[in-house]
């Protein structure tokens, strides 16, 4: 399928477990991003990547790990899930540096940590 | 750092015009973007203003005044399907981060 996809779409896990959220894009966009969205906070950047093997922290990186070995994939791992990480997670990609370049968002993953 | 302010909620009736304001504080500036998000959906790009003035795309227009650190999104001939959250965003100084405002929830009533 063309575009940007995320899996799983819904996930329930327990505190302390490791969880990996997947993101895949078919456009060969150089930039990829992970955001979390919580009521009252809008979209907050967790990590981003300007190219394969290049990643950098966003506003709220603590408790998360990313990797980008291939241009099209950008998985996000919660090493030891906490209840405060219950949120909706969006992956996005863009063809160039954000701002003047449109970001394309995936459908989101709703994560619940019990 | 950067910060953006926008109203939390705006209401209007079908056919009306509504303006959603966004003020920002940045030490550098690379333009103002707007995104729309329907409940349960993903954000989608609406517009980008890099220079002062008005950009028009159909029923939606976006305005920027860099001297006032201010922009707005103007929605005309409102339709029920315009009920959504609208986010303004600016690029972080000297990095590739896009910083979003907390969003304005627009409710359109018949």
Backbone of each chain as ProteinMPNN parsed JSONL, in Angstrom:
{"seq_chain_A": "XXXXXXXXXXXXXXXXXXXXXXXXXXXXXXXXXXXXXXXXXXXXXXXXXXXXXXXXXXXXXXXXXXXXXXXXXXXXXXXXXXXXXXXXXXXXXXXXXXXXXXXXXXXXXXXXXX", "coords_chain_A": {"N_chain_A": [[0.834, -1.185, 0.0], [0.462, 2.216, -0.775], [1.879, 5.149, 0.765], [1.815, 6.147, 4.196], [2.044, 4.034, 6.889], [1.007, 2.643, 10.022], [1.601, 0.335, 12.658], [0.897, -1.618, 15.579], [-2.598, -0.639, 15.228], [-4.038, -0.366, 17.524], [-3.147, -0.901, 20.88], [-2.814, -2.632, 23.885], [-1.065, -2.769, 26.832], [1.017, -3.794, 29.61], [2.353, -2.17, 32.516], [5.842, -1.807, 32.55], [6.442, -3.536, 30.478], [8.029, -4.099, 27.292], [7.421, -2.335, 24.345], [6.92, -2.07, 20.862], [6.309, 0.193, 18.345], [5.412, 0.357, 14.996], [6.372, 1.981, 11.957], [5.936, 2.741, 8.602], [6.841, 3.971, 5.445], [6.179, 4.667, 2.012], [7.148, 6.505, 0.253], [9.81, 7.143, 0.118], [10.656, 9.3, 1.602], [12.906, 11.555, 3.157], [12.817, 12.527, 5.785], [11.542, 11.506, 8.936], [9.205, 11.241, 11.636], [8.206, 10.98, 15.071], [5.37, 11.509, 17.017], [3.544, 12.215, 20.01], [0.208, 12.433, 21.145], [-1.72, 14.052, 23.428], [-4.526, 14.995, 25.415], [-4.889, 18.453, 25.747], [-2.241, 18.947, 25.264], [-1.606, 18.973, 22.635], [0.333, 18.114, 19.757], [3.28, 16.499, 20.416], [6.696, 16.279, 19.82], [8.603, 13.356, 19.747], [10.875, 11.866, 18.779], [12.965, 12.35, 15.903], [14.058, 11.842, 12.519], [16.429, 12.565, 10.114], [17.448, 11.17, 8.048], [18.357, 7.838, 6.987], [19.909, 6.106, 9.624], [20.347, 8.43, 11.031], [19.291, 10.049, 13.776], [17.448, 12.071, 16.114], [16.693, 13.764, 19.195], [13.437, 14.855, 20.264], [10.996, 16.912, 21.834], [10.061, 15.352, 23.999], [11.658, 12.864, 24.722], [12.304, 10.981, 26.684], [12.316, 7.661, 27.888], [11.815, 6.449, 25.518], [12.979, 4.806, 22.52], [14.511, 4.943, 19.342], [15.172, 3.785, 16.007], [16.692, 3.738, 12.777], [17.323, 2.012, 10.341], [16.663, 1.561, 7.735], [15.459, 3.619, 5.09], [12.677, 3.64, 4.785], [11.495, 2.738, 7.143], [10.698, 3.364, 10.564], [10.839, 2.545, 13.528], [9.447, 2.827, 16.837], [10.302, 2.344, 20.132], [9.151, 1.553, 23.323], [10.848, 1.145, 26.106], [10.356, 0.233, 28.724], [7.319, 0.231, 29.539], [5.249, 2.816, 30.869], [2.445, 4.123, 32.733], [2.075, 6.763, 32.147], [2.75, 6.9, 29.536], [0.59, 6.21, 28.095], [-1.207, 7.051, 25.319], [-1.923, 8.618, 22.129], [-0.113, 7.79, 19.344], [1.577, 9.221, 16.68], [3.092, 8.762, 13.589], [5.068, 10.441, 11.183], [6.067, 11.746, 7.971], [8.282, 13.575, 5.796], [9.348, 15.227, 2.801], [11.4, 16.935, 2.955], [13.09, 19.295, 5.08], [11.097, 20.117, 7.908], [8.308, 22.446, 8.241], [8.296, 24.401, 5.866], [7.964, 22.259, 4.264], [5.455, 19.893, 3.669], [4.185, 17.76, 6.172], [3.367, 14.379, 6.269], [1.048, 12.419, 7.843], [0.732, 9.304, 9.573], [-1.953, 6.948, 10.365], [-2.076, 6.667, 13.115], [-1.425, 5.211, 16.363], [-3.134, 3.9, 18.984], [-2.257, 3.675, 22.207], [-2.513, 1.96, 25.223], [-1.479, 1.789, 28.499], [-1.558, -0.312, 31.134]], "CA_chain_A": [[0.0, 0.0, 0.0], [1.227, 3.447, -0.838], [1.612, 6.092, 1.818], [2.48, 5.929, 5.472], [1.226, 3.137, 7.691], [1.462, 2.366, 11.38], [1.053, -0.876, 13.265], [-0.532, -1.878, 15.451], [-3.439, 0.552, 15.362], [-4.42, -0.324, 18.934], [-2.312, -1.781, 21.691], [-2.937, -2.556, 25.335], [0.064, -3.462, 27.442], [1.13, -3.6, 31.047], [3.512, -1.431, 33.005], [7.105, -2.544, 32.586], [6.677, -4.308, 29.263], [8.587, -3.41, 26.14], [6.469, -2.233, 23.231], [7.46, -1.43, 19.664], [5.345, 0.694, 17.379], [6.05, 0.35, 13.682], [5.996, 3.014, 10.995], [6.489, 2.426, 7.291], [6.391, 4.882, 4.394], [6.562, 4.17, 0.684], [7.533, 7.621, -0.606], [11.262, 7.393, 0.223], [10.898, 10.587, 2.245], [14.121, 11.521, 3.978], [12.521, 12.825, 7.181], [10.462, 10.815, 9.627], [8.967, 11.826, 12.959], [7.247, 10.374, 15.987], [4.696, 12.427, 17.922], [2.478, 11.721, 20.856], [-0.85, 13.421, 21.294], [-2.494, 13.94, 24.653], [-5.444, 16.117, 25.603], [-4.299, 19.635, 26.359], [-0.837, 19.126, 24.905], [-1.386, 18.977, 21.199], [1.28, 17.126, 19.242], [4.627, 16.717, 20.945], [7.678, 15.491, 19.097], [9.377, 12.44, 20.588], [12.139, 11.72, 18.065], [12.862, 12.501, 14.468], [15.196, 11.327, 11.754], [16.619, 13.295, 8.867], [17.866, 10.194, 7.023], [18.704, 6.548, 7.59], [21.008, 6.112, 10.588], [20.466, 9.731, 11.686], [18.127, 10.331, 14.61], [17.665, 13.126, 17.108], [15.625, 13.883, 20.174], [12.467, 15.927, 20.195], [10.661, 17.539, 23.113], [9.753, 14.392, 25.07], [12.273, 11.595, 24.314], [12.619, 10.063, 27.789], [11.556, 6.416, 27.931], [11.632, 5.972, 24.149], [14.164, 4.546, 21.71], [14.198, 4.795, 17.916], [16.234, 3.39, 15.097], [16.293, 3.898, 11.372], [18.309, 1.325, 9.516], [16.202, 1.706, 6.355], [14.76, 4.883, 4.882], [11.225, 3.529, 4.842], [10.997, 2.285, 8.437], [11.13, 4.172, 11.712], [10.16, 2.002, 14.706], [9.549, 3.496, 18.136], [10.236, 1.359, 21.203], [9.035, 1.938, 24.724], [11.679, 0.092, 26.705], [9.656, -0.256, 29.905], [6.155, 1.106, 29.452], [4.653, 3.401, 32.069], [1.083, 4.597, 32.494], [2.128, 8.108, 31.551], [2.958, 6.765, 28.101], [-0.701, 6.02, 27.452], [-1.347, 8.187, 24.427], [-2.023, 8.302, 20.713], [1.192, 8.022, 18.723], [1.538, 9.45, 15.241], [4.31, 8.81, 12.807], [4.927, 11.348, 10.041], [7.239, 11.844, 7.107], [8.295, 14.709, 4.873], [10.361, 15.11, 1.768], [12.471, 17.844, 3.295], [13.021, 19.846, 6.431], [9.724, 20.532, 8.199], [7.996, 23.862, 8.181], [7.803, 24.659, 4.515], [7.607, 20.997, 3.622], [4.315, 19.243, 4.272], [4.365, 16.492, 6.862], [2.287, 13.424, 6.048], [0.887, 11.656, 9.069], [0.094, 8.008, 9.566], [-3.279, 6.928, 11.007], [-1.944, 6.698, 14.567], [-1.534, 4.023, 17.209], [-3.661, 4.221, 20.323], [-1.59, 2.802, 23.168], [-2.954, 2.015, 26.612], [-0.595, 1.084, 29.425], [-2.324, -0.586, 32.369]], "C_chain_A": [[0.869, 1.236, 0.0], [0.898, 4.32, 0.353], [2.394, 5.787, 3.073], [1.547, 5.128, 6.364], [1.862, 2.932, 9.06], [0.84, 1.062, 11.855], [1.673, -1.091, 14.644], [-1.327, -0.58, 15.528], [-3.879, 0.737, 16.813], [-3.551, -1.318, 19.69], [-2.599, -1.535, 23.158], [-1.784, -3.359, 25.917], [0.094, -3.156, 28.936], [2.397, -2.824, 31.392], [4.736, -2.331, 33.055], [7.414, -3.338, 31.336], [7.316, -3.438, 28.187], [7.576, -3.458, 24.996], [7.157, -1.547, 22.058], [6.328, -1.061, 18.729], [6.066, 0.849, 16.044], [5.504, 1.472, 12.813], [6.71, 2.723, 9.683], [5.947, 3.422, 6.271], [6.98, 4.449, 3.058], [7.049, 5.276, -0.239], [9.042, 7.852, -0.686], [11.546, 8.797, 0.757], [12.118, 10.482, 3.142], [13.809, 11.703, 5.467], [11.376, 11.975, 7.705], [10.415, 11.284, 11.072], [8.035, 10.921, 13.767], [6.709, 11.441, 16.921], [3.794, 11.629, 18.861], [1.464, 12.839, 21.034], [-1.674, 13.112, 22.52], [-3.375, 15.168, 24.767], [-4.72, 17.26, 26.298], [-2.865, 19.903, 25.998], [-0.605, 19.185, 23.401], [-0.466, 17.848, 20.785], [2.671, 17.454, 19.781], [5.599, 15.746, 20.281], [8.504, 14.646, 20.062], [10.795, 12.293, 20.016], [11.895, 12.019, 16.592], [14.14, 12.005, 13.816], [15.264, 12.064, 10.427], [17.011, 12.37, 7.715], [18.148, 8.882, 7.744], [19.946, 6.717, 8.453], [21.266, 7.472, 11.23], [19.19, 10.0, 12.458], [18.472, 11.41, 15.627], [16.451, 13.243, 18.005], [14.701, 15.046, 19.865], [12.235, 16.508, 21.581], [10.565, 16.554, 24.27], [10.348, 13.017, 24.783], [12.437, 10.552, 25.424], [11.698, 8.853, 27.786], [11.326, 5.795, 26.559], [12.985, 5.76, 23.46], [13.715, 4.408, 20.262], [15.428, 4.281, 17.186], [15.745, 3.626, 13.681], [17.385, 3.303, 10.485], [17.943, 1.398, 8.031], [15.389, 2.984, 6.241], [13.271, 4.763, 5.159], [10.653, 3.161, 6.212], [11.562, 3.111, 9.584], [10.401, 3.658, 12.954], [10.451, 2.794, 15.976], [9.369, 2.441, 19.223], [10.114, 2.032, 22.561], [9.726, 0.829, 25.505], [11.017, -0.552, 27.917], [8.44, 0.654, 30.088], [5.667, 1.58, 30.819], [3.271, 3.938, 31.725], [1.067, 5.973, 31.844], [2.396, 8.063, 30.05], [1.689, 6.332, 27.363], [-1.0, 7.251, 26.616], [-1.701, 7.681, 23.027], [-0.707, 8.712, 20.065], [1.033, 8.146, 17.21], [2.947, 9.453, 14.675], [4.052, 9.747, 11.626], [6.196, 11.319, 9.21], [7.138, 13.101, 6.259], [9.485, 14.575, 3.948], [11.568, 16.002, 2.04], [12.271, 18.341, 4.704], [11.627, 20.381, 6.714], [9.557, 22.034, 8.256], [7.435, 24.112, 6.803], [7.5, 23.391, 3.743], [6.477, 20.325, 4.381], [4.737, 17.967, 4.969], [3.135, 15.637, 6.615], [2.227, 12.503, 7.255], [0.275, 10.288, 8.8], [-1.203, 8.057, 10.354], [-3.231, 6.922, 12.531], [-2.045, 5.323, 15.201], [-2.015, 4.471, 18.576], [-3.105, 3.207, 21.302], [-2.137, 3.042, 24.57], [-2.015, 1.177, 27.45], [-1.327, 0.927, 30.752], [-1.406, -0.729, 33.579]], "O_chain_A": [[1.887, 1.297, 0.69], [-0.206, 4.26, 0.896], [3.495, 5.238, 3.021], [0.393, 5.506, 6.566], [3.077, 3.034, 9.229], [-0.292, 0.729, 11.504], [2.845, -0.78, 14.852], [-0.772, 0.467, 15.862], [-4.069, 1.863, 17.272], [-3.261, -2.416, 19.214], [-2.625, -0.395, 23.622], [-1.561, -4.505, 25.529], [-0.7, -2.366, 29.445], [3.376, -2.831, 30.645], [4.678, -3.463, 33.535], [8.551, -3.774, 31.153], [7.164, -2.217, 28.173], [6.964, -4.491, 24.727], [7.884, -0.57, 22.235], [5.498, -1.896, 18.368], [7.168, 1.392, 15.969], [4.34, 1.858, 12.917], [7.918, 2.489, 9.651], [4.746, 3.687, 6.231], [8.1, 3.944, 2.975], [7.338, 5.013, -1.407], [9.499, 8.676, -1.479], [12.556, 9.408, 0.406], [12.341, 9.465, 3.8], [14.465, 11.097, 6.315], [10.379, 11.751, 7.02], [11.429, 11.669, 11.655], [7.199, 10.203, 13.218], [7.471, 12.184, 17.541], [3.349, 10.526, 18.543], [1.807, 14.021, 21.068], [-2.257, 12.034, 22.635], [-3.028, 16.245, 24.283], [-4.032, 17.065, 27.3], [-2.309, 20.94, 26.359], [0.519, 19.431, 22.963], [-0.477, 16.767, 21.375], [3.165, 18.568, 19.61], [5.341, 14.545, 20.199], [9.032, 15.145, 21.055], [11.782, 12.567, 20.699], [10.767, 11.948, 16.104], [15.157, 11.783, 14.474], [14.269, 12.168, 9.709], [16.915, 12.748, 6.547], [18.173, 8.834, 8.974], [20.906, 7.383, 8.065], [22.283, 7.657, 11.899], [18.124, 10.163, 11.865], [19.639, 11.628, 15.954], [15.336, 12.876, 17.632], [15.1, 16.063, 19.298], [13.152, 16.588, 22.398], [10.944, 16.878, 25.395], [9.585, 12.066, 24.613], [12.679, 9.378, 25.144], [10.477, 8.98, 27.697], [10.71, 4.735, 26.45], [13.978, 6.423, 23.763], [12.666, 3.827, 19.984], [16.553, 4.339, 17.683], [14.544, 3.704, 13.424], [18.244, 4.011, 9.959], [18.818, 1.305, 7.17], [14.71, 3.383, 7.187], [12.665, 5.684, 5.707], [9.444, 3.263, 6.418], [12.729, 3.503, 9.581], [9.433, 4.28, 13.392], [11.535, 3.346, 16.162], [8.372, 1.72, 19.222], [10.866, 2.947, 22.899], [9.237, -0.299, 25.554], [11.115, -1.765, 28.105], [8.529, 1.711, 30.712], [5.677, 0.828, 31.794], [2.966, 4.18, 30.557], [0.156, 6.303, 31.085], [2.279, 9.082, 29.368], [1.713, 6.114, 26.152], [-1.044, 8.366, 27.137], [-1.766, 6.476, 22.782], [-0.251, 9.845, 20.222], [0.436, 7.291, 16.556], [3.86, 10.07, 15.223], [2.928, 9.826, 11.131], [7.259, 10.918, 9.683], [6.047, 13.625, 6.031], [10.478, 13.915, 4.255], [12.624, 15.841, 1.428], [11.397, 17.869, 5.431], [11.031, 21.032, 5.856], [10.527, 22.789, 8.312], [6.224, 24.042, 6.599], [6.859, 23.434, 2.693], [6.536, 20.202, 5.604], [5.533, 17.189, 4.444], [2.003, 16.106, 6.736], [3.222, 11.888, 7.639], [-0.577, 10.129, 7.927], [-1.529, 9.085, 10.948], [-4.255, 7.151, 13.175], [-2.66, 4.405, 14.659], [-1.392, 5.303, 19.235], [-3.436, 2.023, 21.239], [-2.212, 4.178, 25.038], [-1.779, 0.005, 27.158], [-1.671, 1.912, 31.407], [-1.883, -0.959, 34.691]]}, "seq_chain_B": "XXXXXXXXXXXXXXXXXXXXXXXXXXXXXXXXXXXXXXXXXXXXXXXXXXXXXXXXXXXXXXXXXXXXXXXXXXXXXXXXXXXXXXXXXXXXXXXXXXXXXXXXXXXXXX", "coords_chain_B": {"N_chain_B": [[13.721, 29.229, 22.895], [10.656, 28.021, 21.405], [7.226, 29.084, 21.334], [3.718, 28.754, 20.953], [0.526, 30.237, 20.701], [-2.904, 29.677, 20.668], [-6.48, 29.944, 20.442], [-8.502, 27.808, 22.502], [-10.979, 26.839, 21.77], [-13.471, 27.361, 19.278], [-16.611, 28.403, 18.076], [-19.125, 28.246, 15.527], [-21.628, 28.901, 12.982], [-23.047, 27.071, 10.244], [-22.119, 28.181, 7.015], [-21.061, 30.548, 7.873], [-18.201, 32.718, 8.574], [-15.059, 32.101, 9.994], [-12.302, 32.907, 12.072], [-9.188, 31.763, 13.07], [-6.788, 32.407, 15.336], [-3.217, 32.694, 15.761], [-0.473, 33.18, 17.714], [3.017, 33.544, 17.989], [6.22, 32.823, 19.455], [9.466, 33.052, 18.654], [12.982, 32.731, 18.233], [14.143, 32.642, 15.851], [12.777, 32.457, 12.538], [10.885, 30.44, 10.39], [8.596, 30.287, 8.97], [4.997, 29.717, 9.03], [2.82, 27.071, 9.602], [-0.281, 25.329, 8.96], [-2.443, 22.806, 10.219], [-5.055, 20.401, 9.951], [-7.214, 18.425, 11.922], [-9.456, 15.878, 12.196], [-11.711, 14.431, 14.583], [-10.453, 11.479, 15.929], [-8.886, 11.085, 13.741], [-5.964, 11.569, 11.61], [-3.589, 14.283, 11.622], [-3.709, 16.645, 8.945], [-2.097, 18.448, 6.379], [-2.698, 21.892, 5.777], [-1.878, 24.518, 5.001], [0.86, 26.803, 4.282], [2.738, 29.579, 5.295], [5.335, 31.542, 4.39], [6.098, 34.069, 3.931], [4.979, 37.478, 4.571], [1.479, 38.14, 4.398], [-1.458, 37.052, 2.594], [-2.495, 33.779, 1.907], [-4.404, 31.905, -0.259], [-6.555, 29.143, -0.467], [-9.007, 27.775, -1.917], [-11.803, 27.577, 0.115], [-10.393, 28.135, 2.334], [-8.077, 30.316, 3.896], [-4.864, 31.618, 4.731], [-3.031, 33.738, 6.822], [-0.196, 35.801, 7.434], [1.768, 37.793, 9.577], [4.837, 38.77, 10.019], [6.094, 40.779, 11.46], [4.416, 41.181, 13.576], [4.443, 38.745, 14.752], [2.398, 36.883, 14.254], [-0.365, 35.056, 13.054], [-3.156, 33.863, 11.114], [-5.839, 31.569, 10.461], [-8.325, 31.47, 8.113], [-11.563, 30.514, 7.645], [-14.019, 30.136, 5.322], [-17.507, 30.192, 4.338], [-18.513, 28.132, 6.01], [-18.776, 24.625, 6.626], [-20.394, 21.686, 7.877], [-18.543, 19.638, 7.906], [-16.207, 20.904, 8.44], [-15.835, 20.963, 11.095], [-13.486, 20.34, 13.417], [-10.151, 19.977, 14.766], [-7.699, 22.514, 14.713], [-4.366, 23.195, 14.047], [-1.642, 25.341, 14.523], [1.778, 25.691, 13.483], [5.309, 25.954, 13.887], [8.69, 25.922, 12.694], [11.341, 24.686, 14.626], [14.013, 26.679, 15.857], [16.928, 26.49, 13.994], [16.935, 23.727, 13.852], [15.434, 20.614, 12.786], [12.908, 20.37, 13.786], [9.378, 20.451, 14.104], [7.242, 22.542, 15.754], [4.208, 22.35, 17.393], [1.187, 24.179, 18.045], [-1.274, 24.026, 20.718], [-3.702, 23.585, 19.638], [-6.904, 24.403, 18.174], [-10.199, 23.833, 18.717], [-12.744, 23.598, 16.493], [-16.149, 23.986, 16.294], [-18.859, 23.501, 14.276], [-22.098, 24.515, 13.858], [-25.428, 23.635, 12.798]], "CA_chain_B": [[12.741, 28.225, 22.499], [9.476, 28.484, 20.681], [5.919, 28.831, 21.912], [2.607, 29.19, 20.123], [-0.738, 30.373, 21.413], [-4.114, 29.734, 19.877], [-7.638, 29.707, 21.312], [-8.774, 26.387, 22.665], [-12.224, 26.453, 21.104], [-14.226, 28.363, 18.53], [-17.864, 27.866, 17.544], [-19.717, 29.052, 14.459], [-22.725, 28.221, 12.296], [-22.853, 26.786, 8.821], [-22.186, 29.329, 6.114], [-20.373, 31.7, 8.457], [-16.749, 32.846, 8.435], [-14.402, 32.043, 11.294], [-10.864, 33.168, 12.046], [-8.451, 31.134, 14.163], [-5.538, 33.149, 15.476], [-2.039, 32.02, 16.3], [0.677, 34.038, 17.979], [4.178, 32.692, 18.24], [7.47, 33.42, 19.927], [10.617, 32.301, 18.179], [14.16, 33.575, 18.058], [14.317, 32.645, 14.399], [11.458, 32.15, 11.978], [10.947, 29.732, 9.112], [7.274, 30.148, 8.383], [3.896, 29.209, 9.859], [2.003, 26.057, 8.93], [-1.561, 24.965, 9.578], [-2.876, 21.438, 10.032], [-6.416, 20.088, 10.369], [-7.358, 17.071, 12.433], [-10.788, 15.467, 12.624], [-11.719, 13.515, 15.72], [-10.088, 10.11, 15.6], [-8.084, 11.026, 12.513], [-4.589, 12.066, 11.62], [-3.449, 15.661, 11.125], [-3.423, 16.816, 7.52], [-1.564, 19.762, 6.076], [-3.604, 22.824, 5.107], [-1.231, 25.657, 4.34], [2.139, 27.285, 4.79], [3.072, 30.978, 4.986], [6.723, 31.88, 4.661], [6.209, 35.516, 3.817], [3.79, 38.202, 5.002], [0.385, 38.244, 3.455], [-2.551, 36.092, 2.586], [-2.454, 32.656, 0.973], [-5.772, 31.406, -0.375], [-6.754, 27.823, -1.076], [-10.43, 27.49, -1.852], [-12.518, 28.263, 1.195], [-9.452, 28.411, 3.435], [-6.986, 31.268, 3.659], [-3.983, 31.767, 5.886], [-2.385, 35.047, 6.817], [0.976, 35.921, 8.294], [2.446, 39.066, 9.791], [6.062, 38.448, 10.758], [6.424, 41.865, 12.392], [3.553, 41.019, 14.75], [4.534, 37.342, 15.197], [0.964, 36.565, 14.311], [-0.981, 34.54, 11.845], [-4.491, 33.317, 11.324], [-6.472, 30.728, 9.462], [-9.667, 31.971, 7.852], [-12.4, 29.515, 6.995], [-15.227, 30.78, 4.805], [-18.618, 29.315, 3.934], [-18.324, 26.966, 6.858], [-19.596, 23.429, 6.454], [-20.337, 20.809, 9.055], [-17.335, 18.823, 7.845], [-15.068, 21.697, 8.912], [-15.686, 20.723, 12.532], [-12.201, 19.641, 13.569], [-9.14, 20.763, 15.472], [-6.759, 23.174, 13.802], [-3.098, 23.43, 14.729], [-0.589, 26.092, 13.863], [3.082, 25.082, 13.764], [6.501, 26.643, 13.386], [9.886, 25.096, 12.774], [12.26, 25.04, 15.702], [15.206, 27.377, 15.392], [18.174, 25.808, 13.671], [16.822, 22.267, 13.848], [14.396, 20.128, 11.889], [11.717, 20.042, 14.566], [8.195, 21.266, 13.911], [6.586, 22.718, 17.038], [2.782, 22.575, 17.195], [0.361, 24.762, 19.083], [-2.119, 23.034, 21.393], [-4.861, 23.32, 18.801], [-8.189, 25.076, 18.349], [-11.295, 22.961, 18.325], [-13.829, 24.324, 15.828], [-17.432, 23.298, 16.202], [-19.783, 24.153, 13.356], [-23.482, 24.137, 14.156], [-26.351, 23.881, 11.665]], "C_chain_B": [[11.583, 28.852, 21.771], [8.226, 28.239, 21.498], [4.864, 29.392, 20.972], [1.347, 29.245, 20.967], [-1.876, 30.448, 20.423], [-5.287, 29.461, 20.799], [-7.95, 28.229, 21.378], [-10.015, 25.945, 21.895], [-12.872, 27.641, 20.416], [-15.499, 27.697, 18.029], [-18.41, 28.809, 16.489], [-20.849, 28.242, 13.834], [-22.379, 28.002, 10.836], [-22.997, 28.05, 7.986], [-21.427, 30.544, 6.609], [-18.886, 31.692, 8.111], [-16.144, 32.809, 9.836], [-12.895, 32.24, 11.107], [-10.218, 32.543, 13.274], [-7.066, 31.772, 14.218], [-4.433, 32.308, 16.072], [-0.945, 33.047, 16.503], [1.846, 33.152, 18.382], [5.344, 33.512, 18.772], [8.599, 32.528, 19.479], [11.793, 33.252, 18.077], [14.57, 33.612, 16.592], [12.969, 32.285, 13.81], [11.606, 31.539, 10.599], [9.573, 29.512, 8.524], [6.275, 29.503, 9.32], [3.064, 28.247, 9.034], [0.703, 25.84, 9.688], [-1.915, 23.532, 9.212], [-4.293, 21.293, 10.568], [-6.446, 18.654, 10.88], [-8.797, 16.83, 12.856], [-10.665, 14.477, 13.771], [-11.411, 12.089, 15.265], [-9.214, 9.966, 14.372], [-6.686, 11.548, 12.704], [-4.563, 13.519, 11.169], [-3.15, 15.66, 9.631], [-3.044, 18.267, 7.268], [-2.598, 20.614, 5.344], [-2.847, 23.891, 4.33], [0.091, 25.99, 4.999], [2.317, 28.739, 4.359], [4.526, 31.224, 5.38], [6.96, 33.375, 4.649], [4.907, 36.169, 4.274], [2.717, 38.173, 3.928], [-0.568, 37.082, 3.55], [-2.318, 35.031, 1.516], [-3.853, 32.052, 0.928], [-5.795, 30.055, -1.069], [-8.215, 27.466, -0.907], [-11.098, 28.275, -0.742], [-11.603, 28.665, 2.336], [-8.4, 29.415, 2.995], [-6.13, 31.323, 4.906], [-3.189, 33.048, 5.718], [-1.213, 35.035, 7.772], [1.44, 37.364, 8.352], [3.677, 38.774, 10.645], [6.423, 39.539, 11.762], [5.611, 41.763, 13.67], [3.639, 39.618, 15.349], [3.145, 36.737, 15.317], [0.503, 36.013, 12.979], [-2.391, 34.095, 12.15], [-4.904, 32.439, 10.163], [-7.905, 31.21, 9.327], [-10.443, 30.906, 7.098], [-13.712, 30.181, 6.599], [-16.269, 29.731, 4.421], [-18.55, 27.994, 4.704], [-19.312, 25.844, 6.56], [-19.426, 22.563, 7.699], [-19.035, 20.016, 9.077], [-16.077, 19.585, 8.268], [-14.873, 21.571, 10.42], [-14.477, 19.816, 12.739], [-11.323, 20.474, 14.479], [-8.15, 21.303, 14.459], [-5.514, 23.574, 14.586], [-2.216, 24.341, 13.886], [0.755, 25.486, 14.297], [4.194, 25.928, 13.182], [7.69, 25.693, 13.523], [10.794, 25.62, 13.869], [13.505, 25.708, 15.13], [16.368, 26.433, 15.15], [18.121, 24.286, 13.769], [15.726, 21.881, 12.863], [13.125, 19.76, 12.638], [10.59, 20.994, 14.207], [7.464, 21.318, 15.243], [5.137, 23.098, 16.785], [2.181, 23.348, 18.361], [-0.545, 23.684, 19.663], [-3.439, 22.806, 20.674], [-6.097, 24.106, 19.181], [-9.274, 24.151, 17.841], [-12.417, 23.823, 17.756], [-15.064, 23.447, 15.783], [-18.352, 24.12, 15.316], [-21.171, 23.607, 13.625], [-24.374, 24.439, 12.959], [-27.184, 25.139, 11.883]], "O_chain_B": [[11.54, 30.063, 21.553], [8.17, 27.286, 22.276], [5.095, 30.385, 20.282], [1.131, 28.403, 21.839], [-1.816, 31.199, 19.45], [-5.119, 28.816, 21.834], [-7.696, 27.485, 20.431], [-10.09, 24.809, 21.426], [-12.826, 28.769, 20.906], [-15.466, 26.544, 17.601], [-18.188, 30.019, 16.546], [-21.01, 27.055, 14.118], [-21.518, 28.68, 10.276], [-23.88, 28.875, 8.221], [-21.176, 31.474, 5.842], [-18.388, 30.784, 7.447], [-16.674, 33.427, 10.759], [-12.306, 31.799, 10.12], [-10.663, 32.777, 14.397], [-6.284, 31.685, 13.272], [-4.68, 31.339, 16.79], [-0.535, 33.714, 15.553], [1.665, 32.128, 19.041], [5.433, 34.722, 18.564], [8.678, 31.368, 19.883], [11.611, 34.45, 17.857], [15.27, 34.527, 16.159], [12.088, 31.84, 14.546], [12.345, 32.04, 9.752], [9.394, 28.644, 7.669], [6.647, 28.828, 10.28], [2.654, 28.557, 7.916], [0.598, 26.123, 10.881], [-1.725, 23.092, 8.079], [-4.684, 21.974, 11.516], [-5.781, 17.776, 10.33], [-9.304, 17.491, 13.762], [-9.66, 13.781, 13.912], [-12.03, 11.568, 14.337], [-8.84, 8.854, 13.997], [-6.278, 11.918, 13.804], [-5.432, 13.941, 10.406], [-2.437, 14.795, 9.123], [-3.6, 19.187, 7.868], [-3.279, 20.149, 4.431], [-3.128, 24.141, 3.158], [0.403, 25.536, 6.1], [2.075, 29.086, 3.203], [4.893, 31.126, 6.551], [7.893, 33.882, 5.271], [3.868, 35.515, 4.358], [2.999, 38.18, 2.73], [-0.495, 36.251, 4.455], [-1.989, 35.344, 0.371], [-4.422, 31.724, 1.969], [-5.156, 29.847, -2.101], [-8.617, 26.92, 0.121], [-10.972, 29.497, -0.67], [-11.991, 29.445, 3.206], [-7.9, 29.368, 1.871], [-6.618, 31.098, 6.013], [-2.741, 33.39, 4.624], [-1.232, 34.347, 8.792], [1.5, 38.064, 7.341], [3.567, 38.557, 11.851], [7.001, 39.246, 12.809], [6.057, 42.205, 14.729], [2.978, 39.333, 16.347], [2.777, 36.162, 16.341], [0.937, 36.458, 11.916], [-2.775, 33.967, 13.312], [-4.394, 32.55, 9.048], [-8.616, 31.343, 10.323], [-10.02, 30.453, 6.035], [-14.426, 30.723, 7.444], [-15.958, 28.559, 4.21], [-18.532, 26.907, 4.126], [-20.491, 26.068, 6.287], [-18.462, 22.69, 8.453], [-18.485, 19.751, 10.146], [-15.012, 18.99, 8.435], [-13.863, 22.022, 10.959], [-14.458, 18.67, 12.289], [-11.716, 21.558, 14.912], [-7.809, 20.64, 13.479], [-5.596, 24.203, 15.641], [-2.065, 24.135, 12.682], [0.85, 24.851, 15.347], [4.044, 26.539, 12.123], [7.69, 24.787, 14.356], [10.989, 26.826, 14.021], [13.985, 25.345, 14.056], [16.737, 25.658, 16.032], [19.163, 23.63, 13.77], [15.16, 22.741, 12.188], [12.349, 18.926, 12.172], [10.808, 22.192, 14.028], [7.106, 20.283, 15.804], [4.858, 24.048, 16.054], [2.601, 23.198, 19.508], [-0.582, 22.561, 19.161], [-4.213, 21.929, 21.059], [-6.314, 24.433, 20.347], [-9.267, 23.737, 16.682], [-12.972, 24.673, 18.452], [-15.03, 22.316, 15.298], [-18.594, 25.298, 15.58], [-21.392, 22.396, 13.621], [-24.117, 25.374, 12.199], [-28.004, 25.491, 11.035]]}, "name": "protein", "num_of_chains": 2, "seq": "XXXXXXXXXXXXXXXXXXXXXXXXXXXXXXXXXXXXXXXXXXXXXXXXXXXXXXXXXXXXXXXXXXXXXXXXXXXXXXXXXXXXXXXXXXXXXXXXXXXXXXXXXXXXXXXXXXXXXXXXXXXXXXXXXXXXXXXXXXXXXXXXXXXXXXXXXXXXXXXXXXXXXXXXXXXXXXXXXXXXXXXXXXXXXXXXXXXXXXXXXXXXXXXXXXXXXXXXXXXXXXXX"}
